[in-house]
């Protein structure tokens, strides 16, 4: 699965950077996120309830930040275990472009799934991921109380 | 006796009344008081080391009774799942069968392999418990490519090159010599696509343990409950056979996938004693896709040596056969003795040499699936023969006719270990050419072309060796069990009859066919014969149903037992009629003696056997019940010609089967309607393989075709109106002259369809399934 997209956030990069590291903000912006705990400078532990087609599960995810170049770019490496539902693994490259009062955020995600997710959800996973990303940025941009249309639609190719 | 219900009559299937009214009794319909439910936790990885499994959270989940992992079974000395057929390599060494614990212990080797299971008060609780099992894996690179599997990492310790065996059959030197003097050599590269069986009823098991008796009862969806019991007793060490009762009640389709002894019923019956309560497991459809044994999956290179006139001089076949991650129950026999031995087909090819390497990959185990080796062999032979005809500009029917074994050549010994007893291949070919209107094909093709379509015709003159099997032949070739069949014919006091058979019906209609056979022989009403199968406490040890063996072996056993009934009944009748045994005639249910108008009905004699007032008790035991075991002298050899006509739309790549003719020789036919139904079902599966079905793993070993969203089953609108007919050369070595019909459709159809499509497109080869995309690319020149 590959997914990419971008969003404009009405705040300067250093502010966006800070918000993106804040576990409470992340928890509130990720649909189905039940827990988000920062366990070190660069590591998070999270529980997210998600539904991919007929597969529903709570995923325990470990998230590792690497290649950090504050406040310009970083990469997230994610491993999510869903027990009987299978697993997901992937990475997201995130870059922040300074546009004065606002920030242009670009993301490039690649990943794969296994177990039941792969058997019956593989063709749905890109759509679900896209929806979750769109919802995340809608919520995230909403923190600054601006219009929703600042987030341009993500593109994907599965 | 020719009657409306006797041999040769299309009697409607008596079992269908309960099936179509929802009154069938399948394994999942069995509920035992105190029953618990089981859920398996399956590997999400194709190849990984199990670092640890934490079941504490699962055990604490509401409603969970217990959670078991592989080491629990190992600690109890539960044995591995065995492979029941020992194949030897070229160098004489035994095949290598890696350990196959029912529940994985240290490693998992395919996606879907169970590594834990949860027993709970309800299915929901079992699911919740399964979700709470936490395992850590060290993921390894999987071995997935059959072509490179022998050069990849070793999946199992002690299985170098991931090779179970490197087998050969036939005379290599004679075959090489044939190629040296050939005028023409045709070669083909073939992939026989992986199929997933998809019986309509998923596998299921209900296991219970009676502590007072120290005895187990297992209801399960098995095609051969006695074999299930034997393996669970002798290899898995559950209990002695006498303390293990296995029942296969109504079973909704098998196609081979329910022959095997699997992890799930093994775990269920073992755990029933551990938790002291009955346990039920029913697979969901995704589990069926992941963990039923798959079928086919060969890569083959074949060469045919010919004279310039089109005589077949020699055939060389080299095949890689995918075994999946472990050797399933009969996996080793499928690409060897059920494959290499069929390479003569219907032809007098004098020299044949077959080499097969069986390789392990990190995929679900592969074993017998409808036809089991014979569809793969037919696909090789009939693809290369059709290709040779095109290369030599010969008519595809005529090149076959030229090379056919002729009626006066029988019994015919092939260069690949079989002796065909009888057949008339030209009769089937001629009938099929007639039914498809071969003469009119050129005009039909021209008409299609004027519509922008392409029309093609494909032949498949298949043969199969079935009626498995002469025990001594099978045992000498490595089989671990005899392959006879048992029967008991029990005449009741009032003259009705109960027939116990070791064969098992899971859609074949045995309750009807066997009743026809017995009612015909005894001259009693069809309704008075009841057929019992699928219960180890009721039938003698038998071998179940697969390999189109039920009528040829099981039916013959019933015939033999019925003959014994007639012999004894004649003795009783002689006494009652005050005559001699050799004076008594029995016909149409009536005993008569010469020069007398006295006669006795069958029911009168039966009554006398149980109420022996006028009975020779000093010479004859009372009662009228006989058993027989029948071990066939040879395989049976059904054969026939399938011709498929397709119209391909080069713009869309869509293939329409516009005609499909199947002319089969099954020997004597007991119930033509049931036979036709079996042919229809087989053709649907053969066509499904050619056009639609494909089991696909991605590069990580994840099963992509793991549901009906991605695995395409044939539907009614994918199939044409079949034109089905039979020719008859009765089998020479069984009492009924029958050959068996269960697999023929799936064996013959695939090659006919693919030959028709390559004919339409004018291409040599096309991978299966021939989806619209594949066909469109070929039609567009790549």
Interface residues (C-beta under 8 A of the other chain):
Chain A: X57 X58 X83 X84 X85 X86 X87 X112 X113 X114 X115 X116 X118 X119 X120 X122 X123
Chain B: X39 X41 X42 X43 X44 X45 X111 X127 X130 X131 X132 X133 X134 X286 X289 X290 X698 X700 X702 X703 X704 X706 X707 X709 X710
